[in-house]
Amino acid sequence: AVFQALNRLGFRDRFEFQSSKFGGRAVRGGIVADFFVASLGLIINVQGEYWHFGRPGQVAIDLIQRQQILSSGLNVVYIDEDDAMQNADFFVSEAIRGLDHSKLTRGF
């Protein structure tokens, strides 16, 4: 949904999907960014209910990764999976503006 929304909103060929900019899975402690829009200095990560909120300790890992990304000078915005499925264009537009409506940044 987010991939298609980025394309519809004019970012076709202007973002990297599953970016390993921060070492990816090949580096211990590495980060895989779901969507990296270099021209905006923006990472958009989709937060699935099971993988990001249903597993013990995962929220802490996500918050640490958020700080790593922010300290590199990039912005990171999270989109909850259910929001992406219900209205991807709206939430991606908000992410592009730097607005984060996710549970992670709201503190649940």
Helices and strands as residue ranges (DSSP letters): H 2-6, I 7-11, E 16-22, G 24-26, E 31-37, G 38-40, E 42-47, I 49-53, H 58-71, E 75-80, H 81-96, H 103-106
